[in-house]
């Protein structure tokens, strides 16, 4: 497989009245503690967060990937992925950047390559996947607001992007395009062994390539992202969610890890952060009269 055979993705930003978000099911199944044993290997880029800028400044952006590739130069590169997806348009931009890289791109799926992360993975000249890892493919998943005419317009506007994503999958996997479209419609999860058998990946990762680690801050951020998705589904405007999440962020466990925390310590810190978040929500409701959350 050569990158020359892969279609370029169109550049775009979300339509007025909509924005991209993470699929709740992908977020529920994402284990952010999975990463590569050789994490500090030369010429390695990591995609271990949601795609697109998030409230914590941790999201993976096209700007960040482009900067990493500039520092590497035109040489071969490894791209380690464990991400629940996110902003489809930022994902298409990252896919284009990796597709155009002059050196060999080896993608390694450590845990999850869901949604936008799944088609980013398609930019690899070689795709490797862990036996317990997954791809998840679906149509563009967005939040939208407006009347029935607005929503019809947004649906029509999204359709060509779903077609583009299906074309990317088909070009890389050689799977029938109609099958891919059906699987995107249904939201399909593809495990490591099946991914290699069917064509989503080229080889399995050795079992000793992936390791797992957890800390209180990672657990708190995951809890925060789940709460953010829940608030979005409840109809809380994004600007208001952003203010609440900033309050939550200020009360999270510190970024400096004093050592390897026990499970009890992690649970306690996450509970503390969650309590702070709920307090911020309560304060917000008192100030605005909002009862969504």
RAZIBEL-V115844 format. One record per residue. N is the residue number from 1. RES is the residue in one small letter. OMEGA is omega in whole degrees, -180 to 180 (NA if undefined). Layout:
# RAZIBEL-V115844
n->N res->RES omega->OMEGA
n->N res->RES omega->OMEGA
This chain:
# RAZIBEL-V115844
n->1 res->x omega->177
n->2 res->x omega->-180
n->3 res->x omega->-180
n->4 res->x omega->-180
n->5 res->x omega->-177
n->6 res->x omega->179
n->7 res->x omega->174
n->8 res->x omega->178
n->9 res->x omega->179
n->10 res->x omega->176
n->11 res->x omega->180
n->12 res->x omega->172
n->13 res->x omega->-178
n->14 res->x omega->176
n->15 res->x omega->176
n->16 res->x omega->180
n->17 res->x omega->179
n->18 res->x omega->171
n->19 res->x omega->-178
n->20 res->x omega->178
n->21 res->x omega->-179
n->22 res->x omega->175
n->23 res->x omega->179
n->24 res->x omega->-180
n->25 res->x omega->177
n->26 res->x omega->180
n->27 res->x omega->180
n->28 res->x omega->-175
n->29 res->x omega->-178
n->30 res->x omega->173
n->31 res->x omega->-175
n->32 res->x omega->-179
n->33 res->x omega->-180
n->34 res->x omega->178
n->35 res->x omega->-175
n->36 res->x omega->176
n->37 res->x omega->-179
n->38 res->x omega->-173
n->39 res->x omega->-176
n->40 res->x omega->-180
n->41 res->x omega->-179
n->42 res->x omega->177
n->43 res->x omega->180
n->44 res->x omega->176
n->45 res->x omega->179
n->46 res->x omega->174
n->47 res->x omega->-173
n->48 res->x omega->-179
n->49 res->x omega->173
n->50 res->x omega->180
n->51 res->x omega->-177
n->52 res->x omega->-178
n->53 res->x omega->177
n->54 res->x omega->-175
n->55 res->x omega->-176
n->56 res->x omega->-178
n->57 res->x omega->-176
n->58 res->x omega->-175
n->59 res->x omega->180
n->60 res->x omega->-178
n->61 res->x omega->176
n->62 res->x omega->179
n->63 res->x omega->180
n->64 res->x omega->-180
n->65 res->x omega->179
n->66 res->x omega->179
n->67 res->x omega->179
n->68 res->x omega->180
n->69 res->x omega->177
n->70 res->x omega->180
n->71 res->x omega->179
n->72 res->x omega->-176
n->73 res->x omega->-175
n->74 res->x omega->-177
n->75 res->x omega->178
n->76 res->x omega->-176
n->77 res->x omega->172
n->78 res->x omega->178
n->79 res->x omega->-180
n->80 res->x omega->-174
n->81 res->x omega->166
n->82 res->x omega->-171
n->83 res->x omega->177
n->84 res->x omega->-178
n->85 res->x omega->-178
n->86 res->x omega->-175
n->87 res->x omega->-176
n->88 res->x omega->-177
n->89 res->x omega->173
n->90 res->x omega->178
n->91 res->x omega->178
n->92 res->x omega->177
n->93 res->x omega->178
n->94 res->x omega->176
n->95 res->x omega->180
n->96 res->x omega->-179
n->97 res->x omega->180
n->98 res->x omega->179
n->99 res->x omega->-176
n->100 res->x omega->-179
n->101 res->x omega->-174
n->102 res->x omega->-179
n->103 res->x omega->177
n->104 res->x omega->178
n->105 res->x omega->176
n->106 res->x omega->179
n->107 res->x omega->179
n->108 res->x omega->180
n->109 res->x omega->-175
n->110 res->x omega->-176
n->111 res->x omega->-176
n->112 res->x omega->169
n->113 res->x omega->-174
n->114 res->x omega->170
n->115 res->x omega->-178
n->116 res->x omega->179
n->117 res->x omega->-179
n->118 res->x omega->179
n->119 res->x omega->168
n->120 res->x omega->-180
n->121 res->x omega->-178
n->122 res->x omega->179
n->123 res->x omega->-179
n->124 res->x omega->169
n->125 res->x omega->174
n->126 res->x omega->179
n->127 res->x omega->177
n->128 res->x omega->-177
n->129 res->x omega->176
n->130 res->x omega->-178
n->131 res->x omega->180
n->132 res->x omega->-179
n->133 res->x omega->-177
n->134 res->x omega->157
n->135 res->x omega->168
n->136 res->x omega->180
n->137 res->x omega->176
n->138 res->x omega->175
n->139 res->x omega->180
n->140 res->x omega->-176
n->141 res->x omega->-174
n->142 res->x omega->168
n->143 res->x omega->-178
n->144 res->x omega->178
n->145 res->x omega->178
n->146 res->x omega->178
n->147 res->x omega->-174
n->148 res->x omega->179
n->149 res->x omega->177
n->150 res->x omega->-176
n->151 res->x omega->175
n->152 res->x omega->180
n->153 res->x omega->179
n->154 res->x omega->179
n->155 res->x omega->179
n->156 res->x omega->-180
n->157 res->x omega->-179
n->158 res->x omega->-171
n->159 res->x omega->179
n->160 res->x omega->179
n->161 res->x omega->174
n->162 res->x omega->178
n->163 res->x omega->179
n->164 res->x omega->180
n->165 res->x omega->177
n->166 res->x omega->179
n->167 res->x omega->178
n->168 res->x omega->179
n->169 res->x omega->-177
n->170 res->x omega->-179
n->171 res->x omega->-177
n->172 res->x omega->-174
n->173 res->x omega->-175
n->174 res->x omega->175
n->175 res->x omega->-180
n->176 res->x omega->-174
n->177 res->x omega->180
n->178 res->x omega->176
n->179 res->x omega->179
n->180 res->x omega->179
n->181 res->x omega->178
n->182 res->x omega->-179
n->183 res->x omega->174
n->184 res->x omega->178
n->185 res->x omega->-174
n->186 res->x omega->-169
n->187 res->x omega->-172
n->188 res->x omega->177
n->189 res->x omega->-174
n->190 res->x omega->-178
n->191 res->x omega->-174
n->192 res->x omega->-179
n->193 res->x omega->179
n->194 res->x omega->-179
n->195 res->x omega->179
n->196 res->x omega->-178
n->197 res->x omega->-174
n->198 res->x omega->178
n->199 res->x omega->178
n->200 res->x omega->178
n->201 res->x omega->-177
n->202 res->x omega->-175
n->203 res->x omega->175
n->204 res->x omega->172
n->205 res->x omega->172
n->206 res->x omega->-175
n->207 res->x omega->-178
n->208 res->x omega->179
n->209 res->x omega->-173
n->210 res->x omega->174
n->211 res->x omega->-177
n->212 res->x omega->177
n->213 res->x omega->179
n->214 res->x omega->172
n->215 res->x omega->-174
n->216 res->x omega->-177
n->217 res->x omega->178
n->218 res->x omega->180
n->219 res->x omega->-180
n->220 res->x omega->179
n->221 res->x omega->178
n->222 res->x omega->178
n->223 res->x omega->-179
n->224 res->x omega->-180
n->225 res->x omega->178
n->226 res->x omega->178
n->227 res->x omega->179
n->228 res->x omega->178
n->229 res->x omega->179
n->230 res->x omega->178
n->231 res->x omega->179
n->232 res->x omega->179
n->233 res->x omega->179
n->234 res->x omega->176
n->235 res->x omega->178
n->236 res->x omega->-179
n->237 res->x omega->-175
n->238 res->x omega->-179
n->239 res->x omega->180
n->240 res->x omega->176
n->241 res->x omega->-180
n->242 res->x omega->180
n->243 res->x omega->178
n->244 res->x omega->-178
n->245 res->x omega->176
n->246 res->x omega->175
n->247 res->x omega->178
n->248 res->x omega->-178
n->249 res->x omega->-177
n->250 res->x omega->-179
n->251 res->x omega->-180
n->252 res->x omega->172
n->253 res->x omega->-176
n->254 res->x omega->-180
n->255 res->x omega->-180
n->256 res->x omega->-177
n->257 res->x omega->-177
n->258 res->x omega->-179
n->259 res->x omega->178
n->260 res->x omega->-175
n->261 res->x omega->174
n->262 res->x omega->178
n->263 res->x omega->179
n->264 res->x omega->178
n->265 res->x omega->-179
n->266 res->x omega->-179
n->267 res->x omega->-179
n->268 res->x omega->-179
n->269 res->x omega->179
n->270 res->x omega->178
n->271 res->x omega->178
n->272 res->x omega->179
n->273 res->x omega->179
n->274 res->x omega->179
n->275 res->x omega->178
n->276 res->x omega->179
n->277 res->x omega->-180
n->278 res->x omega->178
n->279 res->x omega->178
n->280 res->x omega->178
n->281 res->x omega->180
n->282 res->x omega->179
n->283 res->x omega->179
n->284 res->x omega->-179
n->285 res->x omega->179
n->286 res->x omega->-176
n->287 res->x omega->-173
n->288 res->x omega->-175
n->289 res->x omega->-180
n->290 res->x omega->180
n->291 res->x omega->-179
n->292 res->x omega->-170
n->293 res->x omega->NA
